Amino acid sequence: MKVYALVGVSGTGKSYKAVDFANKYKIECIIDDGLLIKDGKILAGTSAKKEPTAIAAIRRAIFMDEGHASEVKTTIENLRPNSILILGTSVNMVKRIAYNLSLPTPHKITMIEEISTKEEIELAQEQRKKQGKHVIPVPALEVRKDFSGYFIDPLKIFRFYGKEKKIETSERTVVRPTFSYMGRFYISDLAIESLVAYNASCMNGIYRISNIDVVSRSEGVFIYFDAIVVYGIPIHLELRELQRNISRDIYWTTGLNVLKVNIVVKGIEFV
């Protein structure tokens, strides 16, 4: 199975472009915002755009819920498509989706800037920012059965060939999810630091940590801190477990990707 990816920050028109991109490369299925789509029909999954909050939408989009992921994986296994297109806001996100759905790592990753003009991207961002418009690349009839937001307009795409000859190629649904009206939210570095400190306190081999530093990037966060460990424990094993716990807890709690957890052992406490 060949896995493709289309990547662009939120609101740059990925879902609008997805159908044409899939047709160009003869890709059978699309995974977008928690849905598995084929030939304009939703085969499995639940739209992230029906979630009441943005954080819940992120978790839905990357298939963090085991039941949700299992449903889509089973459908893919039964369908056995030759190719799938994954949409995401970052390379890490599409790789995470592929991992959660037990799919191969994308072999071709295309950025939205490669297939959209600057003007098209700016228009899409303006509509997202000012009007809260989101596009789902399936007809409205497919979406209405489980969508909890607001429908704006169905969007039919036509292609013209020769004089007065037109072919309707696809239909998208333009929606305004519930979470579009709930305002912005921010996760401060202090909240991340608190999660780091809590996980360290749960480790028997960690005596104390200090100098926690969180560096935020668009693709995720880097975490740095110093630690004093308890004498008599295998330091390398304890720290690896702490790194895993911190990464898992932050990802589960906030939806943020943890890119690195760097720990410097500053001392050993004899207790």
ChimeraX commands (.cxc) that place a marker at each C-alpha (Angstrom):
marker #1 position 0.00,0.00,0.00 radius 0.5
marker #1 position 1.28,3.46,-0.92 radius 0.5
marker #1 position 0.59,6.20,1.60 radius 0.5
marker #1 position 0.63,9.84,0.49 radius 0.5
marker #1 position 0.39,12.91,2.71 radius 0.5
marker #1 position -0.82,16.46,2.11 radius 0.5
marker #1 position 0.47,18.84,4.78 radius 0.5
marker #1 position -0.39,22.44,5.60 radius 0.5
marker #1 position -1.24,24.52,8.64 radius 0.5
marker #1 position -4.87,24.74,9.67 radius 0.5
marker #1 position -7.06,26.74,7.33 radius 0.5
marker #1 position -4.87,26.67,4.22 radius 0.5
marker #1 position -7.28,24.69,2.05 radius 0.5
marker #1 position -6.05,21.09,2.34 radius 0.5
marker #1 position -9.51,19.53,2.43 radius 0.5
marker #1 position -10.60,21.66,-0.55 radius 0.5
marker #1 position -7.63,20.46,-2.60 radius 0.5
marker #1 position -7.64,16.85,-1.38 radius 0.5
marker #1 position -10.08,15.41,-3.96 radius 0.5
marker #1 position -8.26,16.86,-6.97 radius 0.5
marker #1 position -4.90,15.77,-5.49 radius 0.5
marker #1 position -6.20,12.23,-4.98 radius 0.5
marker #1 position -7.58,12.10,-8.52 radius 0.5
marker #1 position -4.26,13.29,-9.94 radius 0.5
marker #1 position -2.29,10.49,-8.30 radius 0.5
marker #1 position -5.12,7.91,-8.56 radius 0.5
marker #1 position -5.32,7.60,-4.78 radius 0.5
marker #1 position -8.25,5.46,-3.66 radius 0.5
marker #1 position -8.95,6.72,-0.13 radius 0.5
marker #1 position -8.57,9.91,1.88 radius 0.5
marker #1 position -8.09,10.21,5.64 radius 0.5
marker #1 position -9.13,13.67,6.79 radius 0.5
marker #1 position -10.12,14.92,10.25 radius 0.5
marker #1 position -10.98,11.49,11.62 radius 0.5
marker #1 position -12.77,10.17,8.54 radius 0.5
marker #1 position -11.94,7.48,5.99 radius 0.5
marker #1 position -13.36,8.65,2.66 radius 0.5
marker #1 position -13.65,6.88,-0.71 radius 0.5
marker #1 position -15.45,8.08,-3.83 radius 0.5
marker #1 position -17.17,10.87,-1.92 radius 0.5
marker #1 position -18.53,8.54,0.76 radius 0.5
marker #1 position -17.58,8.19,4.42 radius 0.5
marker #1 position -16.64,4.56,4.97 radius 0.5
marker #1 position -15.58,4.78,8.62 radius 0.5
marker #1 position -14.68,7.16,11.41 radius 0.5
marker #1 position -16.22,10.21,13.01 radius 0.5
marker #1 position -15.55,13.78,11.92 radius 0.5
marker #1 position -13.33,15.79,14.24 radius 0.5
marker #1 position -15.46,18.78,13.29 radius 0.5
marker #1 position -18.38,17.45,15.33 radius 0.5
marker #1 position -16.40,17.74,18.57 radius 0.5
marker #1 position -17.44,20.53,20.98 radius 0.5
marker #1 position -13.90,21.79,21.63 radius 0.5
marker #1 position -10.76,22.31,19.57 radius 0.5
marker #1 position -8.68,20.04,21.79 radius 0.5
marker #1 position -11.21,17.21,21.39 radius 0.5
marker #1 position -11.14,17.79,17.62 radius 0.5
marker #1 position -7.35,17.36,17.57 radius 0.5
marker #1 position -7.57,14.10,19.50 radius 0.5
marker #1 position -10.26,12.82,17.13 radius 0.5
marker #1 position -8.28,13.84,14.02 radius 0.5
marker #1 position -5.18,11.88,15.05 radius 0.5
marker #1 position -7.16,8.78,16.14 radius 0.5
marker #1 position -6.16,8.82,19.81 radius 0.5
marker #1 position -9.33,6.96,20.80 radius 0.5
marker #1 position -8.69,3.21,20.43 radius 0.5
marker #1 position -12.25,2.42,19.40 radius 0.5
marker #1 position -12.22,5.10,16.71 radius 0.5
marker #1 position -8.84,3.94,15.38 radius 0.5
marker #1 position -9.91,0.28,15.45 radius 0.5
marker #1 position -13.02,0.98,13.37 radius 0.5
marker #1 position -11.00,2.72,10.65 radius 0.5
marker #1 position -8.20,0.12,10.72 radius 0.5
marker #1 position -10.69,-2.73,10.29 radius 0.5
marker #1 position -12.33,-0.99,7.34 radius 0.5
marker #1 position -8.95,-0.41,5.68 radius 0.5
marker #1 position -7.97,-4.05,6.22 radius 0.5
marker #1 position -11.21,-5.24,4.61 radius 0.5
marker #1 position -11.02,-2.73,1.77 radius 0.5
marker #1 position -7.32,-3.28,1.00 radius 0.5
marker #1 position -6.82,-0.08,-1.00 radius 0.5
marker #1 position -3.67,0.32,-3.08 radius 0.5
marker #1 position -3.18,3.89,-1.88 radius 0.5
marker #1 position -4.31,6.30,0.84 radius 0.5
marker #1 position -3.93,10.07,1.22 radius 0.5
marker #1 position -3.52,11.42,4.78 radius 0.5
marker #1 position -4.18,15.10,5.49 radius 0.5
marker #1 position -2.48,16.84,8.41 radius 0.5
marker #1 position -1.21,20.13,9.76 radius 0.5
marker #1 position 2.40,18.90,10.12 radius 0.5
marker #1 position 4.67,16.10,9.00 radius 0.5
marker #1 position 4.65,14.76,12.56 radius 0.5
marker #1 position 0.86,14.71,12.56 radius 0.5
marker #1 position 0.53,12.65,9.36 radius 0.5
marker #1 position 3.19,10.24,10.64 radius 0.5
marker #1 position 1.28,9.96,13.94 radius 0.5
marker #1 position -1.96,9.20,12.10 radius 0.5
marker #1 position -0.22,6.55,9.99 radius 0.5
marker #1 position 1.22,4.98,13.15 radius 0.5
marker #1 position -2.10,5.02,15.03 radius 0.5
marker #1 position -3.81,3.34,12.07 radius 0.5
marker #1 position -0.96,0.82,11.55 radius 0.5
marker #1 position -0.24,2.21,8.08 radius 0.5
marker #1 position 3.18,2.52,6.40 radius 0.5
marker #1 position 5.03,5.80,6.85 radius 0.5
marker #1 position 4.05,8.19,4.02 radius 0.5
marker #1 position 6.43,7.73,1.09 radius 0.5
marker #1 position 5.44,11.01,-0.58 radius 0.5
marker #1 position 4.71,14.13,1.47 radius 0.5
marker #1 position 3.39,17.19,-0.37 radius 0.5
marker #1 position 3.12,20.62,1.20 radius 0.5
marker #1 position 0.01,22.68,0.43 radius 0.5
marker #1 position 2.26,25.45,-0.93 radius 0.5
marker #1 position 3.30,23.10,-3.74 radius 0.5
marker #1 position -0.23,22.76,-5.14 radius 0.5
marker #1 position -1.94,26.03,-4.12 radius 0.5
marker #1 position -1.11,29.58,-5.03 radius 0.5
marker #1 position -0.31,32.17,-2.38 radius 0.5
marker #1 position -3.63,33.89,-3.14 radius 0.5
marker #1 position -5.62,30.67,-2.68 radius 0.5
marker #1 position -3.99,29.99,0.67 radius 0.5
marker #1 position -4.57,33.55,1.88 radius 0.5
marker #1 position -8.24,33.38,0.87 radius 0.5
marker #1 position -8.70,30.07,2.69 radius 0.5
marker #1 position -7.05,31.45,5.82 radius 0.5
marker #1 position -9.22,34.58,5.74 radius 0.5
marker #1 position -12.40,32.51,5.49 radius 0.5
marker #1 position -11.28,30.30,8.36 radius 0.5
marker #1 position -10.30,33.24,10.57 radius 0.5
marker #1 position -13.26,35.56,9.91 radius 0.5
marker #1 position -16.07,33.10,9.17 radius 0.5
marker #1 position -14.99,29.87,10.82 radius 0.5
marker #1 position -15.46,27.97,7.56 radius 0.5
marker #1 position -14.18,24.39,7.30 radius 0.5
marker #1 position -14.39,22.11,4.28 radius 0.5
marker #1 position -15.18,18.38,4.40 radius 0.5
marker #1 position -14.40,16.66,1.06 radius 0.5
marker #1 position -17.70,14.76,0.80 radius 0.5
marker #1 position -21.31,15.70,-0.14 radius 0.5
marker #1 position -23.48,17.25,2.59 radius 0.5
marker #1 position -25.72,14.17,2.67 radius 0.5
marker #1 position -22.77,12.15,3.98 radius 0.5
marker #1 position -22.03,14.63,6.76 radius 0.5
marker #1 position -25.48,15.51,8.09 radius 0.5
marker #1 position -26.03,12.21,9.88 radius 0.5
marker #1 position -23.53,12.92,12.67 radius 0.5
marker #1 position -22.40,16.53,12.43 radius 0.5
marker #1 position -23.11,18.83,15.39 radius 0.5
marker #1 position -22.04,22.19,13.94 radius 0.5
marker #1 position -23.59,24.46,11.34 radius 0.5
marker #1 position -23.91,23.87,7.60 radius 0.5
marker #1 position -23.11,26.88,5.46 radius 0.5
marker #1 position -23.11,25.87,1.76 radius 0.5
marker #1 position -22.59,22.77,-0.30 radius 0.5
marker #1 position -19.78,23.48,-2.72 radius 0.5
marker #1 position -19.93,21.83,-6.14 radius 0.5
marker #1 position -16.78,21.86,-8.24 radius 0.5
marker #1 position -17.13,21.98,-12.04 radius 0.5
marker #1 position -14.55,21.53,-14.78 radius 0.5
marker #1 position -15.12,22.99,-18.23 radius 0.5
marker #1 position -13.90,21.24,-21.38 radius 0.5
marker #1 position -14.57,22.88,-24.72 radius 0.5
marker #1 position -17.47,25.12,-25.66 radius 0.5
marker #1 position -20.44,24.88,-23.23 radius 0.5
marker #1 position -19.36,21.48,-22.03 radius 0.5
marker #1 position -18.95,21.04,-18.31 radius 0.5
marker #1 position -18.40,18.09,-16.02 radius 0.5
marker #1 position -19.27,18.12,-12.33 radius 0.5
marker #1 position -16.31,16.46,-10.68 radius 0.5
marker #1 position -17.00,16.54,-6.95 radius 0.5
marker #1 position -18.89,18.12,-4.09 radius 0.5
marker #1 position -17.50,19.46,-0.84 radius 0.5
marker #1 position -19.43,20.47,2.25 radius 0.5
marker #1 position -18.70,23.81,3.91 radius 0.5
marker #1 position -19.41,23.77,7.64 radius 0.5
marker #1 position -18.84,25.83,10.74 radius 0.5
marker #1 position -17.99,23.48,13.65 radius 0.5
marker #1 position -19.25,24.16,17.15 radius 0.5
marker #1 position -15.74,24.77,18.46 radius 0.5
marker #1 position -15.31,27.69,16.02 radius 0.5
marker #1 position -17.41,29.82,18.38 radius 0.5
marker #1 position -15.69,28.91,21.61 radius 0.5
marker #1 position -12.80,31.33,21.21 radius 0.5
marker #1 position -9.07,30.73,21.29 radius 0.5
marker #1 position -7.20,28.74,23.87 radius 0.5
marker #1 position -3.56,28.68,24.84 radius 0.5
marker #1 position -1.53,26.12,26.77 radius 0.5
marker #1 position 1.13,27.96,28.73 radius 0.5
marker #1 position 4.64,26.66,29.34 radius 0.5
marker #1 position 3.79,26.58,33.07 radius 0.5
marker #1 position 1.11,23.96,32.39 radius 0.5
marker #1 position 3.65,21.80,30.55 radius 0.5
marker #1 position 6.18,22.29,33.37 radius 0.5
marker #1 position 3.57,21.13,35.88 radius 0.5
marker #1 position 3.04,17.90,33.94 radius 0.5
marker #1 position 6.81,17.34,33.81 radius 0.5
marker #1 position 7.15,17.90,37.57 radius 0.5
marker #1 position 4.21,15.61,38.34 radius 0.5
marker #1 position 5.63,12.74,36.27 radius 0.5
marker #1 position 9.04,13.15,37.93 radius 0.5
marker #1 position 7.42,13.03,41.38 radius 0.5
marker #1 position 5.88,9.66,40.52 radius 0.5
marker #1 position 9.28,8.08,39.89 radius 0.5
marker #1 position 10.91,6.42,42.91 radius 0.5
marker #1 position 14.39,6.96,41.49 radius 0.5
marker #1 position 14.05,10.73,40.93 radius 0.5
marker #1 position 14.88,12.75,44.05 radius 0.5
marker #1 position 14.34,16.22,42.61 radius 0.5
marker #1 position 14.18,18.09,39.28 radius 0.5
marker #1 position 14.88,21.75,38.54 radius 0.5
marker #1 position 15.43,24.32,35.79 radius 0.5
marker #1 position 12.55,23.09,33.62 radius 0.5
marker #1 position 12.59,24.78,30.23 radius 0.5
marker #1 position 9.90,24.37,27.56 radius 0.5
marker #1 position 10.62,25.50,24.01 radius 0.5
marker #1 position 7.54,25.64,21.79 radius 0.5
marker #1 position 7.61,25.21,18.03 radius 0.5
marker #1 position 4.81,24.95,15.51 radius 0.5
marker #1 position 5.41,21.21,15.19 radius 0.5
marker #1 position 5.65,20.50,18.94 radius 0.5
marker #1 position 7.62,21.17,22.12 radius 0.5
marker #1 position 11.16,20.52,23.35 radius 0.5
marker #1 position 11.59,19.95,27.10 radius 0.5
marker #1 position 14.80,20.40,29.08 radius 0.5
marker #1 position 15.42,19.96,32.82 radius 0.5
marker #1 position 18.00,18.92,35.40 radius 0.5
marker #1 position 17.55,15.99,37.76 radius 0.5
marker #1 position 19.04,14.58,40.93 radius 0.5
marker #1 position 18.59,10.83,41.12 radius 0.5
marker #1 position 18.48,8.41,44.04 radius 0.5
marker #1 position 21.56,6.26,44.62 radius 0.5
marker #1 position 21.19,2.59,43.80 radius 0.5
marker #1 position 18.88,2.75,40.78 radius 0.5
marker #1 position 19.85,2.11,37.12 radius 0.5
marker #1 position 19.95,5.74,36.00 radius 0.5
marker #1 position 19.62,5.09,32.26 radius 0.5
marker #1 position 16.53,2.90,32.69 radius 0.5
marker #1 position 14.87,5.32,35.11 radius 0.5
marker #1 position 15.41,8.31,32.83 radius 0.5
marker #1 position 14.19,6.50,29.73 radius 0.5
marker #1 position 10.98,5.58,31.54 radius 0.5
marker #1 position 10.59,9.18,32.72 radius 0.5
marker #1 position 11.03,10.43,29.14 radius 0.5
marker #1 position 8.35,8.04,27.90 radius 0.5
marker #1 position 5.95,8.95,30.71 radius 0.5
marker #1 position 6.37,12.70,30.16 radius 0.5
marker #1 position 5.91,12.40,26.40 radius 0.5
marker #1 position 2.83,10.20,26.74 radius 0.5
marker #1 position 1.20,12.33,29.47 radius 0.5
marker #1 position 1.69,15.65,27.69 radius 0.5
marker #1 position 0.48,14.21,24.39 radius 0.5
marker #1 position -2.57,12.65,26.04 radius 0.5
marker #1 position -3.44,15.69,28.15 radius 0.5
marker #1 position -2.80,18.53,25.71 radius 0.5
marker #1 position -2.60,16.99,22.24 radius 0.5
marker #1 position 0.86,18.55,21.76 radius 0.5
marker #1 position 3.65,16.62,20.09 radius 0.5
marker #1 position 6.66,16.20,22.37 radius 0.5
marker #1 position 9.68,16.30,20.09 radius 0.5
marker #1 position 12.39,15.78,22.72 radius 0.5
marker #1 position 12.76,15.35,26.47 radius 0.5
marker #1 position 16.36,16.17,27.38 radius 0.5
marker #1 position 17.48,15.43,30.96 radius 0.5
marker #1 position 20.81,16.33,32.60 radius 0.5
marker #1 position 21.67,14.42,35.77 radius 0.5
marker #1 position 23.25,16.97,38.12 radius 0.5
marker #1 position 23.80,14.76,41.11 radius 0.5
marker #1 position 23.05,11.63,43.13 radius 0.5
marker #1 position 21.24,11.69,46.48 radius 0.5
marker #1 position 22.11,9.07,49.09 radius 0.5
marker #1 position 18.92,8.33,50.98 radius 0.5
marker link #1:1,2 radius 0.2
marker link #1:2,3 radius 0.2
marker link #1:3,4 radius 0.2
marker link #1:4,5 radius 0.2
marker link #1:5,6 radius 0.2
marker link #1:6,7 radius 0.2
marker link #1:7,8 radius 0.2
marker link #1:8,9 radius 0.2
marker link #1:9,10 radius 0.2
marker link #1:10,11 radius 0.2
marker link #1:11,12 radius 0.2
marker link #1:12,13 radius 0.2
marker link #1:13,14 radius 0.2
marker link #1:14,15 radius 0.2
marker link #1:15,16 radius 0.2
marker link #1:16,17 radius 0.2
marker link #1:17,18 radius 0.2
marker link #1:18,19 radius 0.2
marker link #1:19,20 radius 0.2
marker link #1:20,21 radius 0.2
marker link #1:21,22 radius 0.2
marker link #1:22,23 radius 0.2
marker link #1:23,24 radius 0.2
marker link #1:24,25 radius 0.2
marker link #1:25,26 radius 0.2
marker link #1:26,27 radius 0.2
marker link #1:27,28 radius 0.2
marker link #1:28,29 radius 0.2
marker link #1:29,30 radius 0.2
marker link #1:30,31 radius 0.2
marker link #1:31,32 radius 0.2
marker link #1:32,33 radius 0.2
marker link #1:33,34 radius 0.2
marker link #1:34,35 radius 0.2
marker link #1:35,36 radius 0.2
marker link #1:36,37 radius 0.2
marker link #1:37,38 radius 0.2
marker link #1:38,39 radius 0.2
marker link #1:39,40 radius 0.2
marker link #1:40,41 radius 0.2
marker link #1:41,42 radius 0.2
marker link #1:42,43 radius 0.2
marker link #1:43,44 radius 0.2
marker link #1:44,45 radius 0.2
marker link #1:45,46 radius 0.2
marker link #1:46,47 radius 0.2
marker link #1:47,48 radius 0.2
marker link #1:48,49 radius 0.2
marker link #1:49,50 radius 0.2
marker link #1:50,51 radius 0.2
marker link #1:51,52 radius 0.2
marker link #1:52,53 radius 0.2
marker link #1:53,54 radius 0.2
marker link #1:54,55 radius 0.2
marker link #1:55,56 radius 0.2
marker link #1:56,57 radius 0.2
marker link #1:57,58 radius 0.2
marker link #1:58,59 radius 0.2
marker link #1:59,60 radius 0.2
marker link #1:60,61 radius 0.2
marker link #1:61,62 radius 0.2
marker link #1:62,63 radius 0.2
marker link #1:63,64 radius 0.2
marker link #1:64,65 radius 0.2
marker link #1:65,66 radius 0.2
marker link #1:66,67 radius 0.2
marker link #1:67,68 radius 0.2
marker link #1:68,69 radius 0.2
marker link #1:69,70 radius 0.2
marker link #1:70,71 radius 0.2
marker link #1:71,72 radius 0.2
marker link #1:72,73 radius 0.2
marker link #1:73,74 radius 0.2
marker link #1:74,75 radius 0.2
marker link #1:75,76 radius 0.2
marker link #1:76,77 radius 0.2
marker link #1:77,78 radius 0.2
marker link #1:78,79 radius 0.2
marker link #1:79,80 radius 0.2
marker link #1:80,81 radius 0.2
marker link #1:81,82 radius 0.2
marker link #1:82,83 radius 0.2
marker link #1:83,84 radius 0.2
marker link #1:84,85 radius 0.2
marker link #1:85,86 radius 0.2
marker link #1:86,87 radius 0.2
marker link #1:87,88 radius 0.2
marker link #1:88,89 radius 0.2
marker link #1:89,90 radius 0.2
marker link #1:90,91 radius 0.2
marker link #1:91,92 radius 0.2
marker link #1:92,93 radius 0.2
marker link #1:93,94 radius 0.2
marker link #1:94,95 radius 0.2
marker link #1:95,96 radius 0.2
marker link #1:96,97 radius 0.2
marker link #1:97,98 radius 0.2
marker link #1:98,99 radius 0.2
marker link #1:99,100 radius 0.2
marker link #1:100,101 radius 0.2
marker link #1:101,102 radius 0.2
marker link #1:102,103 radius 0.2
marker link #1:103,104 radius 0.2
marker link #1:104,105 radius 0.2
marker link #1:105,106 radius 0.2
marker link #1:106,107 radius 0.2
marker link #1:107,108 radius 0.2
marker link #1:108,109 radius 0.2
marker link #1:109,110 radius 0.2
marker link #1:110,111 radius 0.2
marker link #1:111,112 radius 0.2
marker link #1:112,113 radius 0.2
marker link #1:113,114 radius 0.2
marker link #1:114,115 radius 0.2
marker link #1:115,116 radius 0.2
marker link #1:116,117 radius 0.2
marker link #1:117,118 radius 0.2
marker link #1:118,119 radius 0.2
marker link #1:119,120 radius 0.2
marker link #1:120,121 radius 0.2
marker link #1:121,122 radius 0.2
marker link #1:122,123 radius 0.2
marker link #1:123,124 radius 0.2
marker link #1:124,125 radius 0.2
marker link #1:125,126 radius 0.2
marker link #1:126,127 radius 0.2
marker link #1:127,128 radius 0.2
marker link #1:128,129 radius 0.2
marker link #1:129,130 radius 0.2
marker link #1:130,131 radius 0.2
marker link #1:131,132 radius 0.2
marker link #1:132,133 radius 0.2
marker link #1:133,134 radius 0.2
marker link #1:134,135 radius 0.2
marker link #1:135,136 radius 0.2
marker link #1:136,137 radius 0.2
marker link #1:137,138 radius 0.2
marker link #1:138,139 radius 0.2
marker link #1:139,140 radius 0.2
marker link #1:140,141 radius 0.2
marker link #1:141,142 radius 0.2
marker link #1:142,143 radius 0.2
marker link #1:143,144 radius 0.2
marker link #1:144,145 radius 0.2
marker link #1:145,146 radius 0.2
marker link #1:146,147 radius 0.2
marker link #1:147,148 radius 0.2
marker link #1:148,149 radius 0.2
marker link #1:149,150 radius 0.2
marker link #1:150,151 radius 0.2
marker link #1:151,152 radius 0.2
marker link #1:152,153 radius 0.2
marker link #1:153,154 radius 0.2
marker link #1:154,155 radius 0.2
marker link #1:155,156 radius 0.2
marker link #1:156,157 radius 0.2
marker link #1:157,158 radius 0.2
marker link #1:158,159 radius 0.2
marker link #1:159,160 radius 0.2
marker link #1:160,161 radius 0.2
marker link #1:161,162 radius 0.2
marker link #1:162,163 radius 0.2
marker link #1:163,164 radius 0.2
marker link #1:164,165 radius 0.2
marker link #1:165,166 radius 0.2
marker link #1:166,167 radius 0.2
marker link #1:167,168 radius 0.2
marker link #1:168,169 radius 0.2
marker link #1:169,170 radius 0.2
marker link #1:170,171 radius 0.2
marker link #1:171,172 radius 0.2
marker link #1:172,173 radius 0.2
marker link #1:173,174 radius 0.2
marker link #1:174,175 radius 0.2
marker link #1:175,176 radius 0.2
marker link #1:176,177 radius 0.2
marker link #1:177,178 radius 0.2
marker link #1:178,179 radius 0.2
marker link #1:179,180 radius 0.2
marker link #1:180,181 radius 0.2
marker link #1:181,182 radius 0.2
marker link #1:182,183 radius 0.2
marker link #1:183,184 radius 0.2
marker link #1:184,185 radius 0.2
marker link #1:185,186 radius 0.2
marker link #1:186,187 radius 0.2
marker link #1:187,188 radius 0.2
marker link #1:188,189 radius 0.2
marker link #1:189,190 radius 0.2
marker link #1:190,191 radius 0.2
marker link #1:191,192 radius 0.2
marker link #1:192,193 radius 0.2
marker link #1:193,194 radius 0.2
marker link #1:194,195 radius 0.2
marker link #1:195,196 radius 0.2
marker link #1:196,197 radius 0.2
marker link #1:197,198 radius 0.2
marker link #1:198,199 radius 0.2
marker link #1:199,200 radius 0.2
marker link #1:200,201 radius 0.2
marker link #1:201,202 radius 0.2
marker link #1:202,203 radius 0.2
marker link #1:203,204 radius 0.2
marker link #1:204,205 radius 0.2
marker link #1:205,206 radius 0.2
marker link #1:206,207 radius 0.2
marker link #1:207,208 radius 0.2
marker link #1:208,209 radius 0.2
marker link #1:209,210 radius 0.2
marker link #1:210,211 radius 0.2
marker link #1:211,212 radius 0.2
marker link #1:212,213 radius 0.2
marker link #1:213,214 radius 0.2
marker link #1:214,215 radius 0.2
marker link #1:215,216 radius 0.2
marker link #1:216,217 radius 0.2
marker link #1:217,218 radius 0.2
marker link #1:218,219 radius 0.2
marker link #1:219,220 radius 0.2
marker link #1:220,221 radius 0.2
marker link #1:221,222 radius 0.2
marker link #1:222,223 radius 0.2
marker link #1:223,224 radius 0.2
marker link #1:224,225 radius 0.2
marker link #1:225,226 radius 0.2
marker link #1:226,227 radius 0.2
marker link #1:227,228 radius 0.2
marker link #1:228,229 radius 0.2
marker link #1:229,230 radius 0.2
marker link #1:230,231 radius 0.2
marker link #1:231,232 radius 0.2
marker link #1:232,233 radius 0.2
marker link #1:233,234 radius 0.2
marker link #1:234,235 radius 0.2
marker link #1:235,236 radius 0.2
marker link #1:236,237 radius 0.2
marker link #1:237,238 radius 0.2
marker link #1:238,239 radius 0.2
marker link #1:239,240 radius 0.2
marker link #1:240,241 radius 0.2
marker link #1:241,242 radius 0.2
marker link #1:242,243 radius 0.2
marker link #1:243,244 radius 0.2
marker link #1:244,245 radius 0.2
marker link #1:245,246 radius 0.2
marker link #1:246,247 radius 0.2
marker link #1:247,248 radius 0.2
marker link #1:248,249 radius 0.2
marker link #1:249,250 radius 0.2
marker link #1:250,251 radius 0.2
marker link #1:251,252 radius 0.2
marker link #1:252,253 radius 0.2
marker link #1:253,254 radius 0.2
marker link #1:254,255 radius 0.2
marker link #1:255,256 radius 0.2
marker link #1:256,257 radius 0.2
marker link #1:257,258 radius 0.2
marker link #1:258,259 radius 0.2
marker link #1:259,260 radius 0.2
marker link #1:260,261 radius 0.2
marker link #1:261,262 radius 0.2
marker link #1:262,263 radius 0.2
marker link #1:263,264 radius 0.2
marker link #1:264,265 radius 0.2
marker link #1:265,266 radius 0.2
marker link #1:266,267 radius 0.2
marker link #1:267,268 radius 0.2
marker link #1:268,269 radius 0.2
marker link #1:269,270 radius 0.2
marker link #1:270,271 radius 0.2
view
